Amino acid sequence: MPYAVIEGIKTHYEVRGDGPPLLLLAPVGSNDSISRRWADRVWRGFRPLDALVSDFRVIVYDRRETGATGGCIEPLTWALCARHAKGLLDHLGVERAFLLGGCIGCSVALALAAEFPARCQALLLHWPVGGYHWLNRGRANFARHLAFAREHGLEGVAELARRSGMFWSDPDAGPWSSLLASDRAFAESFVRQDLDQYLKIVAQSRDSLFSDTLPAGATCEQLVAMNVPAFIMPGNDALHTASCAQVLRELMPQAKLSSLKLSQQNATTIEQWVRESTGMQGTAQRGIAA
């Protein structure tokens, strides 16, 4: 289990296969392992760690504040996530990589392209998040944690996190719940901080990560200026809206929207989409399912 220290954060990562570098950006917000993240339902049966290692140097990691990676108490932003991902590429000596994101991973990919476009060969955005329900869900999660922390204090937060460890599924535990559950030293430091200052940091994180109904990760101004090829496969539910994908297509100068309908998306067609988008179709051509 290799680790790198990136801006003081111990970061869990894995590298598999050879070929052009491809950075995988996980589809969930807080989970407990790399393997579970890439079996997420958002992929509709597609398992990129298994499917892509024959043609790519696949890089996968736990984002800061999630899984086996560390973090620190500071206002969370998509730009911070981008700096963390860029730091991993630096550590591995990778100048440019394809970015394959699902769900929240699309937001990290957009932030990375906005902050460090020269490091991005192309973006592959599967089921990007955004829209009214996404905004409300995210802000409501932070509101629940703020209320819980005010009522139960930091000791109560730490105790709940030890039992839960997942912010997205148990918002009361807060965005640092994964670390509180797995890192005793972090938990001890967490409960000693000033509660009022902590609440301000949580509110700043909420307002940065969930600021409007646009696709999360980059502003309109950044998207319009983003001169990086982008391939987008739309989702079709309340958090991964088709309209969100359309906004990205309309704003990004080099964006191409997949024509696959939801009923056509499966492990085979998603893999073909990845290979066609990157120019790495390989020797086995797979047909589009009807």
C-alpha positions as CSV (number, residue, x, y, z in Angstrom):
1,M,0.0,0.0,0.0
2,P,2.1,2.9,-1.2
3,Y,1.8,6.4,0.3
4,A,3.0,9.8,-0.7
5,V,3.1,13.0,1.5
6,I,1.5,15.8,-0.5
7,E,1.4,19.2,1.1
8,G,1.8,17.5,4.5
9,I,-1.1,15.0,3.8
10,K,-0.3,11.3,3.8
11,T,-1.9,10.1,0.6
12,H,-2.8,6.5,-0.3
13,Y,-2.5,5.6,-4.0
14,E,-1.9,2.7,-6.4
15,V,-0.5,2.5,-9.9
16,R,-1.3,-0.4,-12.2
17,G,-0.4,-1.2,-15.8
18,D,1.7,0.6,-18.4
19,G,0.9,3.0,-21.2
20,P,-0.4,6.6,-21.2
21,P,-1.1,7.9,-17.6
22,L,-4.8,7.9,-16.7
23,L,-5.8,9.4,-13.3
24,L,-9.0,7.9,-11.9
25,L,-11.1,10.3,-9.8
26,A,-13.5,8.5,-7.5
27,P,-17.2,8.8,-7.9
28,V,-18.1,9.1,-4.2
29,G,-17.5,11.7,-1.5
30,S,-16.5,9.7,1.5
31,N,-15.9,5.9,1.5
32,D,-13.6,3.4,3.1
33,S,-11.4,2.0,0.3
34,I,-10.2,2.4,-3.3
35,S,-11.8,-0.9,-4.3
36,R,-15.3,0.1,-3.1
37,R,-15.2,3.4,-4.8
38,W,-14.6,1.9,-8.2
39,A,-17.4,-0.6,-7.8
40,D,-19.8,2.3,-7.3
41,R,-23.3,2.1,-8.9
42,V,-22.6,5.2,-10.9
43,W,-20.4,3.2,-13.3
44,R,-23.3,0.8,-14.2
45,G,-21.1,-2.3,-14.0
46,F,-17.9,-0.8,-15.4
47,R,-14.8,-1.5,-13.4
48,P,-12.0,0.8,-14.7
49,L,-9.3,-0.7,-12.5
50,D,-9.8,-4.1,-14.2
51,A,-10.8,-2.9,-17.7
52,L,-8.1,-0.3,-18.4
53,V,-4.8,-1.6,-17.1
54,S,-4.0,-3.4,-20.4
55,D,-3.6,-0.1,-22.2
56,F,-3.0,2.6,-19.6
57,R,-0.9,3.4,-16.6
58,V,-3.8,3.7,-14.2
59,I,-3.3,5.9,-11.2
60,V,-5.9,5.7,-8.4
61,Y,-5.9,7.3,-5.0
62,D,-8.0,8.3,-2.0
63,R,-8.8,12.0,-2.1
64,R,-7.8,14.1,0.9
65,E,-10.2,13.5,3.9
66,T,-11.3,10.2,2.5
67,G,-10.4,6.5,2.7
68,A,-6.8,5.8,3.9
69,T,-5.6,9.4,3.0
70,G,-5.2,12.1,5.6
71,G,-6.3,15.7,5.7
72,C,-6.4,18.8,7.8
73,I,-9.0,21.2,9.2
74,E,-9.2,24.1,6.7
75,P,-11.9,25.5,4.3
76,L,-12.4,22.8,1.7
77,T,-12.6,23.8,-2.0
78,W,-12.4,22.1,-5.3
79,A,-9.2,23.9,-5.9
80,L,-7.7,22.2,-2.9
81,C,-8.7,18.8,-4.3
82,A,-7.1,19.8,-7.6
83,R,-3.8,20.8,-5.9
84,H,-3.8,17.4,-4.1
85,A,-4.3,15.5,-7.4
86,K,-1.6,17.6,-9.1
87,G,0.8,16.9,-6.2
88,L,0.3,13.2,-6.7
89,L,1.1,13.6,-10.4
90,D,4.3,15.5,-9.4
91,H,5.2,12.7,-7.0
92,L,4.9,10.1,-9.8
93,G,6.8,12.3,-12.3
94,V,3.7,12.4,-14.6
95,E,3.6,15.6,-16.7
96,R,0.3,15.0,-18.4
97,A,-2.5,12.5,-17.8
98,F,-6.0,11.6,-19.0
99,L,-8.5,12.4,-16.2
100,L,-11.3,9.9,-15.8
101,G,-13.9,11.1,-13.2
102,G,-17.3,9.8,-12.2
103,C,-19.8,11.8,-10.2
104,I,-17.9,14.0,-7.7
105,G,-14.7,12.9,-9.5
106,C,-15.8,15.0,-12.4
107,S,-15.7,18.1,-10.2
108,V,-12.1,17.3,-9.2
109,A,-11.2,16.8,-12.9
110,L,-12.8,20.2,-13.8
111,A,-11.0,21.9,-11.0
112,L,-7.7,20.3,-12.0
113,A,-8.2,21.5,-15.6
114,A,-9.1,25.0,-14.4
115,E,-6.1,25.3,-12.1
116,F,-3.5,23.2,-14.0
117,P,-4.6,22.8,-17.7
118,A,-1.1,21.9,-18.9
119,R,-1.3,18.7,-16.8
120,C,-4.4,17.5,-18.5
121,Q,-4.3,15.4,-21.7
122,A,-8.1,15.3,-21.8
123,L,-11.1,15.0,-19.4
124,L,-13.5,12.1,-19.4
125,L,-16.5,13.1,-17.3
126,H,-18.9,10.4,-16.5
127,W,-22.1,11.5,-14.8
128,P,-21.0,14.9,-13.7
129,V,-22.8,16.4,-10.7
130,G,-24.7,19.6,-10.5
131,G,-28.2,21.2,-10.5
132,Y,-30.7,22.3,-8.0
133,H,-31.1,19.0,-6.1
134,W,-27.3,18.6,-5.9
135,L,-26.9,22.0,-4.4
136,N,-29.7,21.5,-1.9
137,R,-28.4,18.0,-0.9
138,G,-24.9,19.3,-0.3
139,R,-25.9,22.4,1.6
140,A,-28.4,20.4,3.7
141,N,-25.6,17.9,4.6
142,F,-23.4,20.7,5.9
143,A,-26.3,22.3,7.7
144,R,-27.0,19.0,9.5
145,H,-23.4,18.8,10.6
146,L,-23.3,22.4,11.8
147,A,-26.4,21.8,13.9
148,F,-25.0,18.6,15.4
149,A,-21.7,20.1,16.2
150,R,-23.4,23.1,18.0
151,E,-25.6,20.7,20.0
152,H,-23.1,18.0,20.9
153,G,-19.7,19.7,20.6
154,L,-16.5,18.4,19.0
155,E,-16.4,15.4,21.3
156,G,-19.8,14.4,20.1
157,V,-18.8,14.8,16.5
158,A,-15.7,12.6,17.0
159,E,-17.7,9.9,18.8
160,L,-20.3,9.8,16.0
161,A,-17.6,9.7,13.4
162,R,-16.0,6.7,15.0
163,R,-19.2,4.8,14.6
164,S,-20.0,6.1,11.1
165,G,-17.0,7.4,9.2
166,M,-19.0,8.6,6.1
167,F,-20.1,12.2,5.7
168,W,-22.3,11.7,2.6
169,S,-24.4,8.9,4.1
170,D,-24.3,10.3,7.7
171,P,-24.0,14.1,7.4
172,D,-24.1,14.7,11.2
173,A,-20.5,13.2,11.4
174,G,-19.1,16.0,9.2
175,P,-16.6,16.2,6.3
176,W,-13.7,15.0,8.4
177,S,-15.5,11.9,9.7
178,S,-13.3,9.4,7.7
179,L,-10.2,10.7,9.4
180,L,-11.8,10.9,12.8
181,A,-12.8,7.2,12.5
182,S,-9.3,6.0,11.4
183,D,-6.7,8.4,12.8
184,R,-6.5,8.6,16.6
185,A,-4.0,11.5,16.6
186,F,-6.2,13.5,14.3
187,A,-9.2,12.9,16.5
188,E,-7.4,14.0,19.6
189,S,-6.3,17.2,17.9
190,F,-9.8,17.7,16.5
191,V,-11.6,17.8,19.8
192,R,-9.1,20.4,21.2
193,Q,-9.8,23.1,18.6
194,D,-12.0,26.0,19.1
195,L,-15.6,25.2,18.3
196,D,-16.6,28.6,16.9
197,Q,-13.6,28.7,14.6
198,Y,-14.4,25.1,13.4
199,L,-18.0,26.1,12.6
200,K,-16.7,29.0,10.5
201,I,-14.5,26.6,8.5
202,V,-17.4,24.2,8.0
203,A,-19.6,27.1,6.7
204,Q,-16.8,28.3,4.4
205,S,-16.4,24.8,3.0
206,R,-20.2,24.5,2.4
207,D,-20.2,27.9,0.6
208,S,-17.2,27.0,-1.6
209,L,-18.2,23.4,-2.6
210,F,-21.9,24.1,-3.0
211,S,-22.2,27.7,-4.2
212,D,-24.8,27.4,-7.1
213,T,-26.6,25.0,-9.4
214,L,-23.9,24.9,-12.0
215,P,-21.8,21.8,-12.6
216,A,-19.5,21.6,-9.5
217,G,-15.8,22.1,-9.8
218,A,-15.2,25.2,-11.9
219,T,-16.9,28.6,-12.5
220,C,-18.5,29.6,-15.8
221,E,-15.5,31.9,-16.5
222,Q,-13.1,29.0,-15.9
223,L,-15.2,26.6,-18.1
224,V,-15.4,29.0,-21.0
225,A,-11.6,29.5,-20.8
226,M,-10.9,25.8,-20.5
227,N,-9.0,24.8,-23.6
228,V,-8.7,21.1,-22.8
229,P,-10.5,18.3,-24.7
230,A,-13.5,17.0,-22.7
231,F,-15.7,14.0,-23.3
232,I,-18.9,13.9,-21.3
233,M,-21.3,11.0,-20.7
234,P,-24.5,12.4,-19.1
235,G,-26.2,10.9,-16.1
236,N,-30.0,11.0,-15.7
237,D,-31.0,11.4,-12.1
238,A,-31.5,14.2,-9.5
239,L,-27.8,14.6,-8.7
240,H,-26.3,13.7,-12.0
241,T,-28.6,15.7,-14.3
242,A,-28.6,15.5,-18.1
243,S,-28.8,19.3,-18.0
244,C,-25.6,19.5,-16.1
245,A,-23.8,17.7,-18.9
246,Q,-25.4,20.0,-21.4
247,V,-24.1,23.1,-19.6
248,L,-20.6,21.7,-19.8
249,R,-21.0,21.0,-23.5
250,E,-22.2,24.5,-24.1
251,L,-19.5,26.3,-22.1
252,M,-16.4,24.2,-22.7
253,P,-14.8,25.0,-26.1
254,Q,-13.6,21.5,-26.7
255,A,-16.4,19.4,-25.2
256,K,-18.1,16.5,-26.9
257,L,-21.2,14.9,-25.5
258,S,-21.7,11.2,-25.7
259,S,-24.8,10.1,-27.7
260,L,-25.3,7.0,-25.5
261,K,-28.7,6.9,-23.8
262,L,-29.0,5.7,-20.3
263,S,-30.3,2.4,-21.4
264,Q,-27.2,2.0,-23.6
265,Q,-24.7,2.6,-20.8
266,N,-23.1,-0.6,-19.5
267,A,-19.6,-1.9,-18.8
268,T,-18.9,-2.6,-22.4
269,T,-20.1,0.7,-23.9
270,I,-18.5,2.8,-21.2
271,E,-15.2,1.0,-21.8
272,Q,-15.5,1.7,-25.5
273,W,-16.3,5.3,-24.8
274,V,-13.1,5.6,-22.7
275,R,-11.0,4.0,-25.4
276,E,-12.5,6.0,-28.3
277,S,-12.2,9.3,-26.3
278,T,-8.5,8.7,-25.6
279,G,-7.6,7.1,-29.0
280,M,-6.8,3.8,-27.3
281,Q,-9.4,1.5,-28.7
282,G,-7.1,-1.5,-28.5
283,T,-7.3,-4.6,-30.6
284,A,-10.7,-5.8,-29.4
285,Q,-13.4,-3.6,-30.8
286,R,-16.6,-3.7,-28.7
287,G,-20.0,-2.8,-30.3
288,I,-22.4,-0.3,-28.8
289,A,-25.3,-2.1,-27.1
290,A,-28.7,-1.1,-28.4
